[in-house]
Amino acid sequence: MPAPPGAAYHEQGRNGRQTGAARVGEFFLALALMVAGLLLVFAGCAVVGAAFGLEFAAEESAAVFADPLLDNAVMLGAIALWTPAVLIAVRACGGRPAGTLASVTGRLRWGWLGRCFALAGAVLVLQNLVLFVWSLWQEGSAAVAGEFPGWSSLVLSLVVLWVLVPFQAAAEEFVFRGWLAQLFGGFVRSPWPGVVVASLLFSLAHGYGGLSGFLLLCYSAIWWGWLTLRTGGLEAAIAGHTVNNLIAFSLAAVFGELSDQSTAADAPWEALVVELVFTPAFCLLTARLAARHTIAARTPQPTL
């Protein structure tokens, strides 16, 4: 049963059929499924790697395979399994349609998702261009590090990454902007405890590379949380996250740096300064676009 008409995004679990105990059960079920998915992927890769004689990474490395593209593919695929984990948990313990994690309409709104991708592409390409020019101005040619891997390697890398990254980015949004926000919304009326806690966990999930990177992740995550509430769904956050990761992975592939284990948590202060401008710009523009297209922010009245 979905939430009653007029329920906000974070209130989608308040459908009158879920008790406090069931919400606790939902938390542990989702957590168990996410951990099980990660273990299944890495165990399966270990078996397949040994069977086919694939080269594993050195013990001191955080990677699994020595081939950076294969290692990134495994990581992206493992994270992608978080989406079915939380969908199963809310359906089994929440007594509600799993699609209510996607939006207040109970599904992903594909037309709206496409508009969000177009806007995210324009804003985030400009953001990265500004950051690149700033880096060139500060560091000169040293800002362009790495070595071109060759066209065959590049094309293969881009195909693999562009297939997997959208599923990885969407999975993180389903967990941090969706499931956690709605889980907290089952206990408290205000959306902000869930948004803040989810943003902190999202930042910590990337590791702690430095204060600038941690603040960048927290700042952008809170804005994305606000945008999810404002638009009544995950489409805008999925689009922004996907485009951001596609740009980052594509640049790493072009410059032969897929073996680099750094994440957004290692971002420098310059990246934080640029983020302070472009993240609210994307979110406010998206909110205005949502208002223009009358995107539902609350559960609509059922159609007869």
C-alpha beads as a LAMMPS data file, in Angstrom:
LAMMPS data file: protein, C-alpha beads

304 atoms
303 bonds

1 atom types
1 bond types

-500.0 500.0 xlo xhi
-500.0 500.0 ylo yhi
-500.0 500.0 zlo zhi

Masses

1 110.0

Atoms # bond

1 1 1 0.000 0.000 0.000
2 1 1 1.450 3.411 -0.923
3 1 1 1.465 6.441 1.352
4 1 1 -1.736 8.519 1.457
5 1 1 -2.218 11.420 -0.979
6 1 1 -0.236 14.508 -0.012
7 1 1 2.635 12.580 1.618
8 1 1 6.083 14.046 1.008
9 1 1 8.906 11.968 -0.407
10 1 1 10.465 11.163 2.967
11 1 1 7.032 10.090 4.276
12 1 1 6.503 7.296 1.734
13 1 1 6.940 4.666 4.458
14 1 1 4.015 6.105 6.426
15 1 1 1.358 3.995 4.755
16 1 1 -0.303 2.804 7.972
17 1 1 0.932 -0.771 7.541
18 1 1 4.455 -0.602 8.929
19 1 1 5.196 -0.783 12.656
20 1 1 8.333 0.460 14.370
21 1 1 9.577 -3.113 14.635
22 1 1 9.056 -3.599 10.908
23 1 1 11.128 -0.466 10.200
24 1 1 13.960 -1.880 12.303
25 1 1 13.600 -5.157 10.412
26 1 1 13.742 -3.256 7.124
27 1 1 17.033 -1.663 8.185
28 1 1 18.692 -4.957 9.045
29 1 1 17.307 -6.752 5.984
30 1 1 18.587 -4.042 3.625
31 1 1 21.960 -4.003 5.371
32 1 1 22.247 -7.792 5.207
33 1 1 21.327 -7.863 1.506
34 1 1 23.834 -5.129 0.655
35 1 1 26.644 -6.895 2.510
36 1 1 25.657 -10.243 0.992
37 1 1 25.734 -8.715 -2.492
38 1 1 29.220 -7.319 -1.972
39 1 1 30.512 -10.607 -0.591
40 1 1 28.889 -12.564 -3.419
41 1 1 30.484 -10.378 -6.091
42 1 1 33.968 -10.404 -4.594
43 1 1 33.852 -14.124 -3.791
44 1 1 32.632 -14.887 -7.288
45 1 1 35.392 -12.743 -8.786
46 1 1 37.996 -14.544 -6.690
47 1 1 36.766 -17.907 -7.977
48 1 1 36.550 -16.755 -11.603
49 1 1 39.922 -15.033 -11.382
50 1 1 41.599 -18.149 -10.048
51 1 1 39.883 -20.369 -12.612
52 1 1 40.924 -18.240 -15.601
53 1 1 44.331 -17.267 -14.291
54 1 1 43.585 -13.564 -13.974
55 1 1 46.219 -11.473 -12.254
56 1 1 45.213 -10.226 -8.814
57 1 1 46.382 -6.921 -7.353
58 1 1 49.219 -6.779 -4.838
59 1 1 48.260 -7.498 -1.225
60 1 1 48.987 -3.944 -0.088
61 1 1 46.585 -2.568 -2.720
62 1 1 42.902 -1.921 -2.089
63 1 1 42.138 -3.289 -5.559
64 1 1 41.076 -6.860 -6.364
65 1 1 42.499 -7.296 -9.867
66 1 1 45.698 -5.923 -11.334
67 1 1 43.813 -4.784 -14.462
68 1 1 42.357 -1.389 -13.427
69 1 1 39.393 -1.576 -15.833
70 1 1 38.389 -5.018 -14.574
71 1 1 38.832 -3.907 -10.985
72 1 1 36.659 -0.823 -11.499
73 1 1 34.026 -2.928 -13.260
74 1 1 33.849 -5.287 -10.267
75 1 1 33.527 -2.380 -7.847
76 1 1 30.801 -0.688 -9.885
77 1 1 28.868 -3.931 -10.299
78 1 1 29.050 -4.710 -6.592
79 1 1 27.651 -1.295 -5.635
80 1 1 24.906 -1.604 -8.262
81 1 1 23.456 -4.522 -6.271
82 1 1 22.486 -2.083 -3.517
83 1 1 19.448 -1.059 -5.552
84 1 1 17.673 -4.449 -5.483
85 1 1 18.718 -4.826 -1.826
86 1 1 16.770 -1.759 -0.662
87 1 1 13.893 -2.392 -3.084
88 1 1 13.412 -5.864 -1.631
89 1 1 13.650 -4.549 1.931
90 1 1 10.960 -1.885 1.562
91 1 1 8.660 -4.299 -0.251
92 1 1 9.124 -7.137 2.247
93 1 1 9.135 -5.164 5.507
94 1 1 7.472 -1.923 4.477
95 1 1 4.345 -3.379 2.925
96 1 1 4.532 -0.793 0.138
97 1 1 5.437 -0.693 -3.543
98 1 1 9.200 -0.757 -4.039
99 1 1 8.824 2.018 -6.602
100 1 1 7.983 4.505 -3.859
101 1 1 11.738 4.662 -3.280
102 1 1 12.073 6.116 -6.778
103 1 1 9.430 8.830 -6.468
104 1 1 6.112 9.801 -4.920
105 1 1 4.378 8.415 -8.010
106 1 1 5.711 4.929 -7.297
107 1 1 8.072 4.763 -10.290
108 1 1 10.935 6.486 -12.036
109 1 1 9.575 9.317 -14.168
110 1 1 11.592 8.697 -17.323
111 1 1 10.741 11.898 -19.152
112 1 1 11.700 13.939 -16.107
113 1 1 14.879 11.882 -15.712
114 1 1 15.858 12.735 -19.290
115 1 1 15.395 16.474 -18.673
116 1 1 17.511 16.203 -15.526
117 1 1 20.275 14.460 -17.491
118 1 1 20.296 17.228 -20.083
119 1 1 20.576 19.940 -17.440
120 1 1 23.160 18.007 -15.418
121 1 1 25.273 17.510 -18.524
122 1 1 25.347 21.235 -19.271
123 1 1 26.066 22.351 -15.692
124 1 1 28.613 19.690 -14.764
125 1 1 30.596 19.916 -18.003
126 1 1 30.925 23.647 -17.342
127 1 1 31.890 22.957 -13.720
128 1 1 34.663 20.574 -14.727
129 1 1 35.869 22.949 -17.426
130 1 1 36.187 25.749 -14.852
131 1 1 38.070 23.448 -12.487
132 1 1 40.381 22.280 -15.295
133 1 1 41.204 25.848 -16.376
134 1 1 41.844 26.815 -12.756
135 1 1 44.207 23.852 -12.356
136 1 1 46.051 24.803 -15.553
137 1 1 46.425 28.374 -14.342
138 1 1 47.855 27.200 -11.009
139 1 1 49.973 24.242 -12.062
140 1 1 50.592 24.705 -15.767
141 1 1 51.221 21.543 -17.793
142 1 1 51.626 19.539 -14.547
143 1 1 47.830 19.649 -14.202
144 1 1 47.554 17.337 -17.229
145 1 1 49.073 14.148 -15.843
146 1 1 48.933 10.592 -17.101
147 1 1 49.449 8.978 -20.488
148 1 1 47.007 8.257 -23.304
149 1 1 46.296 4.489 -23.192
150 1 1 45.645 4.022 -26.911
151 1 1 42.373 4.058 -28.830
152 1 1 41.441 0.399 -28.415
153 1 1 41.951 0.493 -24.647
154 1 1 40.138 3.809 -24.374
155 1 1 37.085 2.690 -26.351
156 1 1 36.807 -0.534 -24.340
157 1 1 37.151 1.394 -21.078
158 1 1 34.496 3.944 -22.049
159 1 1 32.025 1.246 -23.141
160 1 1 32.410 -0.690 -19.873
161 1 1 32.284 2.411 -17.686
162 1 1 29.368 4.050 -19.463
163 1 1 27.347 0.842 -19.087
164 1 1 28.091 0.328 -15.381
165 1 1 28.411 3.830 -13.909
166 1 1 24.686 4.733 -14.224
167 1 1 23.749 1.631 -12.195
168 1 1 26.398 2.394 -9.552
169 1 1 25.379 6.057 -9.228
170 1 1 21.675 5.177 -9.110
171 1 1 22.335 2.562 -6.404
172 1 1 24.058 5.128 -4.180
173 1 1 21.121 7.491 -4.658
174 1 1 18.575 4.780 -3.869
175 1 1 20.426 4.093 -0.616
176 1 1 21.539 7.524 0.605
177 1 1 18.989 9.956 -0.831
178 1 1 16.126 7.473 -0.954
179 1 1 16.039 4.581 1.485
180 1 1 17.763 6.268 4.443
181 1 1 15.673 9.428 4.094
182 1 1 12.461 7.398 4.047
183 1 1 13.627 5.142 6.876
184 1 1 14.152 8.174 9.125
185 1 1 10.887 9.616 7.823
186 1 1 9.087 6.645 9.334
187 1 1 10.224 7.723 12.807
188 1 1 10.378 11.538 12.626
189 1 1 8.237 14.028 10.742
190 1 1 11.062 16.359 9.745
191 1 1 13.058 15.247 6.678
192 1 1 16.295 16.843 7.855
193 1 1 17.564 14.248 10.356
194 1 1 17.475 11.668 7.569
195 1 1 19.065 14.028 5.033
196 1 1 21.884 15.033 7.388
197 1 1 22.681 11.514 8.618
198 1 1 22.521 10.102 5.083
199 1 1 24.822 12.877 3.851
200 1 1 27.382 12.122 6.549
201 1 1 27.257 8.396 5.783
202 1 1 27.530 9.124 2.061
203 1 1 30.670 11.157 2.700
204 1 1 32.220 8.533 4.961
205 1 1 31.428 5.787 2.441
206 1 1 33.965 7.444 0.125
207 1 1 36.673 7.266 2.778
208 1 1 38.338 10.218 4.469
209 1 1 40.949 11.660 2.170
210 1 1 41.011 15.166 3.568
211 1 1 38.847 17.907 5.045
212 1 1 38.191 19.583 1.677
213 1 1 36.934 16.344 0.133
214 1 1 34.789 15.493 3.147
215 1 1 33.176 18.948 3.154
216 1 1 32.620 18.776 -0.612
217 1 1 30.780 15.463 -0.307
218 1 1 28.675 16.601 2.665
219 1 1 27.778 19.884 0.990
220 1 1 26.725 18.332 -2.314
221 1 1 24.875 15.475 -0.571
222 1 1 22.751 17.870 1.497
223 1 1 21.852 19.851 -1.617
224 1 1 20.924 16.633 -3.435
225 1 1 18.826 15.620 -0.426
226 1 1 16.978 18.937 -0.614
227 1 1 16.461 18.509 -4.352
228 1 1 15.035 15.004 -3.847
229 1 1 12.483 16.384 -1.391
230 1 1 11.745 19.345 -3.633
231 1 1 11.082 17.210 -6.721
232 1 1 9.515 14.241 -4.948
233 1 1 11.922 11.689 -6.370
234 1 1 15.458 10.538 -7.068
235 1 1 15.592 11.396 -10.771
236 1 1 17.479 14.685 -10.430
237 1 1 20.002 13.299 -7.942
238 1 1 20.558 10.200 -10.098
239 1 1 21.179 12.370 -13.139
240 1 1 23.618 14.678 -11.338
241 1 1 25.481 11.820 -9.699
242 1 1 25.672 9.793 -12.915
243 1 1 26.942 12.660 -15.060
244 1 1 29.494 13.626 -12.408
245 1 1 30.849 10.072 -12.202
246 1 1 30.828 9.584 -15.972
247 1 1 32.959 12.688 -16.400
248 1 1 35.375 11.602 -13.651
249 1 1 35.758 8.031 -14.942
250 1 1 35.992 9.136 -18.572
251 1 1 38.794 11.595 -17.793
252 1 1 40.600 8.890 -15.816
253 1 1 40.296 6.570 -18.827
254 1 1 41.553 9.211 -21.265
255 1 1 44.645 9.948 -19.163
256 1 1 45.312 6.303 -18.269
257 1 1 44.613 6.803 -14.567
258 1 1 41.975 4.151 -13.892
259 1 1 44.368 2.541 -11.395
260 1 1 44.195 5.672 -9.220
261 1 1 42.385 4.703 -6.005
262 1 1 41.501 8.274 -5.012
263 1 1 37.858 9.343 -4.730
264 1 1 35.939 12.578 -4.278
265 1 1 37.057 12.395 -0.648
266 1 1 40.524 13.353 -1.904
267 1 1 39.275 16.435 -3.760
268 1 1 41.395 19.592 -3.291
269 1 1 40.190 22.927 -1.960
270 1 1 39.774 24.264 -5.499
271 1 1 37.185 21.563 -6.201
272 1 1 35.312 22.518 -3.020
273 1 1 35.208 26.192 -4.018
274 1 1 33.832 25.325 -7.466
275 1 1 31.315 22.941 -5.862
276 1 1 30.044 25.746 -3.631
277 1 1 28.797 27.524 -6.757
278 1 1 27.780 24.817 -9.201
279 1 1 25.919 22.396 -6.900
280 1 1 23.320 24.964 -5.772
281 1 1 23.166 26.250 -9.360
282 1 1 22.231 22.786 -10.634
283 1 1 19.770 22.156 -7.799
284 1 1 18.015 25.528 -8.057
285 1 1 17.785 25.324 -11.845
286 1 1 16.382 21.800 -11.564
287 1 1 13.834 22.895 -8.968
288 1 1 12.718 25.687 -11.270
289 1 1 12.461 23.236 -14.176
290 1 1 10.386 20.915 -11.980
291 1 1 7.994 23.729 -11.144
292 1 1 7.653 24.608 -14.833
293 1 1 6.773 21.010 -15.713
294 1 1 4.576 20.533 -12.597
295 1 1 6.604 17.587 -11.298
296 1 1 4.778 16.086 -8.306
297 1 1 6.580 16.572 -4.984
298 1 1 3.896 14.735 -2.980
299 1 1 1.885 11.561 -3.429
300 1 1 -0.832 12.382 -5.979
301 1 1 -4.494 11.586 -5.642
302 1 1 -5.287 8.102 -6.996
303 1 1 -6.831 8.059 -10.453
304 1 1 -10.186 6.339 -10.803

Bonds

1 1 1 2
2 1 2 3
3 1 3 4
4 1 4 5
5 1 5 6
6 1 6 7
7 1 7 8
8 1 8 9
9 1 9 10
10 1 10 11
11 1 11 12
12 1 12 13
13 1 13 14
14 1 14 15
15 1 15 16
16 1 16 17
17 1 17 18
18 1 18 19
19 1 19 20
20 1 20 21
21 1 21 22
22 1 22 23
23 1 23 24
24 1 24 25
25 1 25 26
26 1 26 27
27 1 27 28
28 1 28 29
29 1 29 30
30 1 30 31
31 1 31 32
32 1 32 33
33 1 33 34
34 1 34 35
35 1 35 36
36 1 36 37
37 1 37 38
38 1 38 39
39 1 39 40
40 1 40 41
41 1 41 42
42 1 42 43
43 1 43 44
44 1 44 45
45 1 45 46
46 1 46 47
47 1 47 48
48 1 48 49
49 1 49 50
50 1 50 51
51 1 51 52
52 1 52 53
53 1 53 54
54 1 54 55
55 1 55 56
56 1 56 57
57 1 57 58
58 1 58 59
59 1 59 60
60 1 60 61
61 1 61 62
62 1 62 63
63 1 63 64
64 1 64 65
65 1 65 66
66 1 66 67
67 1 67 68
68 1 68 69
69 1 69 70
70 1 70 71
71 1 71 72
72 1 72 73
73 1 73 74
74 1 74 75
75 1 75 76
76 1 76 77
77 1 77 78
78 1 78 79
79 1 79 80
80 1 80 81
81 1 81 82
82 1 82 83
83 1 83 84
84 1 84 85
85 1 85 86
86 1 86 87
87 1 87 88
88 1 88 89
89 1 89 90
90 1 90 91
91 1 91 92
92 1 92 93
93 1 93 94
94 1 94 95
95 1 95 96
96 1 96 97
97 1 97 98
98 1 98 99
99 1 99 100
100 1 100 101
101 1 101 102
102 1 102 103
103 1 103 104
104 1 104 105
105 1 105 106
106 1 106 107
107 1 107 108
108 1 108 109
109 1 109 110
110 1 110 111
111 1 111 112
112 1 112 113
113 1 113 114
114 1 114 115
115 1 115 116
116 1 116 117
117 1 117 118
118 1 118 119
119 1 119 120
120 1 120 121
121 1 121 122
122 1 122 123
123 1 123 124
124 1 124 125
125 1 125 126
126 1 126 127
127 1 127 128
128 1 128 129
129 1 129 130
130 1 130 131
131 1 131 132
132 1 132 133
133 1 133 134
134 1 134 135
135 1 135 136
136 1 136 137
137 1 137 138
138 1 138 139
139 1 139 140
140 1 140 141
141 1 141 142
142 1 142 143
143 1 143 144
144 1 144 145
145 1 145 146
146 1 146 147
147 1 147 148
148 1 148 149
149 1 149 150
150 1 150 151
151 1 151 152
152 1 152 153
153 1 153 154
154 1 154 155
155 1 155 156
156 1 156 157
157 1 157 158
158 1 158 159
159 1 159 160
160 1 160 161
161 1 161 162
162 1 162 163
163 1 163 164
164 1 164 165
165 1 165 166
166 1 166 167
167 1 167 168
168 1 168 169
169 1 169 170
170 1 170 171
171 1 171 172
172 1 172 173
173 1 173 174
174 1 174 175
175 1 175 176
176 1 176 177
177 1 177 178
178 1 178 179
179 1 179 180
180 1 180 181
181 1 181 182
182 1 182 183
183 1 183 184
184 1 184 185
185 1 185 186
186 1 186 187
187 1 187 188
188 1 188 189
189 1 189 190
190 1 190 191
191 1 191 192
192 1 192 193
193 1 193 194
194 1 194 195
195 1 195 196
196 1 196 197
197 1 197 198
198 1 198 199
199 1 199 200
200 1 200 201
201 1 201 202
202 1 202 203
203 1 203 204
204 1 204 205
205 1 205 206
206 1 206 207
207 1 207 208
208 1 208 209
209 1 209 210
210 1 210 211
211 1 211 212
212 1 212 213
213 1 213 214
214 1 214 215
215 1 215 216
216 1 216 217
217 1 217 218
218 1 218 219
219 1 219 220
220 1 220 221
221 1 221 222
222 1 222 223
223 1 223 224
224 1 224 225
225 1 225 226
226 1 226 227
227 1 227 228
228 1 228 229
229 1 229 230
230 1 230 231
231 1 231 232
232 1 232 233
233 1 233 234
234 1 234 235
235 1 235 236
236 1 236 237
237 1 237 238
238 1 238 239
239 1 239 240
240 1 240 241
241 1 241 242
242 1 242 243
243 1 243 244
244 1 244 245
245 1 245 246
246 1 246 247
247 1 247 248
248 1 248 249
249 1 249 250
250 1 250 251
251 1 251 252
252 1 252 253
253 1 253 254
254 1 254 255
255 1 255 256
256 1 256 257
257 1 257 258
258 1 258 259
259 1 259 260
260 1 260 261
261 1 261 262
262 1 262 263
263 1 263 264
264 1 264 265
265 1 265 266
266 1 266 267
267 1 267 268
268 1 268 269
269 1 269 270
270 1 270 271
271 1 271 272
272 1 272 273
273 1 273 274
274 1 274 275
275 1 275 276
276 1 276 277
277 1 277 278
278 1 278 279
279 1 279 280
280 1 280 281
281 1 281 282
282 1 282 283
283 1 283 284
284 1 284 285
285 1 285 286
286 1 286 287
287 1 287 288
288 1 288 289
289 1 289 290
290 1 290 291
291 1 291 292
292 1 292 293
293 1 293 294
294 1 294 295
295 1 295 296
296 1 296 297
297 1 297 298
298 1 298 299
299 1 299 300
300 1 300 301
301 1 301 302
302 1 302 303
303 1 303 304
